Amino acid sequence: DSIMGYLKIRVLSDSDFRIDFGKYKFCSLIIEMDIDDGVRSTINFESLNNGFTYIQLYTDIGNQANLKFTNKFIKNEFNFFETNHMVGFNTKVADKLYAYSTGNQHYDIIKNVIHEEDNGISEIDCNGVIDGSGSMIFRGVLKTDKNHIDGAFNTKTLNLSNGNPFVDSIPTLEIGSNLVSIKHSAAIESIDYKKLFYLESRGMNEEEAKLLIINSFLGL
């Protein structure tokens, strides 16, 4: 029911794979991932209905690679997930995270991206739903002093709680070059009652309509 330790992964060629932490009630891991030049890969991390999840992920991404990361952390009691991407020359990284907190669950999500070479693209998107008295924190840094970097760091949280949850988003940019196009955004919003009314007018009850909106927001 538990897993602890250090995991080393090397990706040598194009491949898609998924790592599921949901079967462990207690998960504490440090993961190092080396990704070779030119690799095109989709990598999924998931933890659903778990107890305690503490993960630190370090990726060293080679030149001219194209990586897509998808992370889903749904209804876990406690989540700490830190990602650190080191990005090579002419490489594209897309990292999407979805989190759902209910009751008194706590989420602390960190996304760090460092472009070490010129001509890179990074897209970081964190989407969270909180429905209870827990916490949802998104933070991290998009950093470079190189040229011709396109980047975006976006966070969005849907607050459904009638209680007193703690919600915060702190996307940070550290830029040491003028030849870049990098932006960030942070939004905390409530449910769109126009969408809720529309779905109810099509025969759904309130709970069914709300669940459909949540699942759509989380990409489920």
C-alpha positions, 0 to 999 in steps of 0.5 A: 500500500506504500512506495518510497524511494528514487526512480531513474528513467531514461527515454532514448526514443519516441515513446508514450507512457503512463505512471499511476500512483493511485494504488498506493495510499502513501507515495514519496518519490524522487524521479529523475528523467533523462530525455535524449535529443530529438525524442517525441513523447507523451508522459502521463502521471496520475494519482486518483483517490489516494492518501498521501502523495509527495513527488519531486520530478527532475527532467533533463530534456535534450535538444530538438525534442518535443515533450507533452506532460499530463498530470492528474491528481484527483481527490487525494488527501495530501499532494505535493508535486514539484516538477523541474524541467531543464530544456535544451536547444530548439525543444518544445515542452507542454505541461498540463496539470489537473487537480481536484480537491474536496473536503479538507484535502491539500494540494501544493503544486510547483512547476519550474522550467529553465530554458538552458539554450536558445530557441525553445517553447514551453507551455505550462497550464495548471487547472484546479477545482476546489470544493471544500475547506482544504487548500489549492496552491499553484506556484513556480518559475519560468526562467531563462537568459537565452534568446528566442524563447516562447513561453506561457505559465497559466494557472486557473482555479475553479472555487466551488466551496461555500466554506473557507478554502485557501486558494493561491496562484503564484506564477513567476517569470525570471527573464534575462533577455529581451529576445523572448515572448513570455507571459503568465496569468492567474485566475480564480473563478466561480462556477458559470451559472449560465452554463449550469442553467443551460445544462439543467434546461436540457434535463440534467439535475444540478449535481449532474450539470455541476459534475459535467462542468467539473470534468470538462474543466479538468479534462476528464 
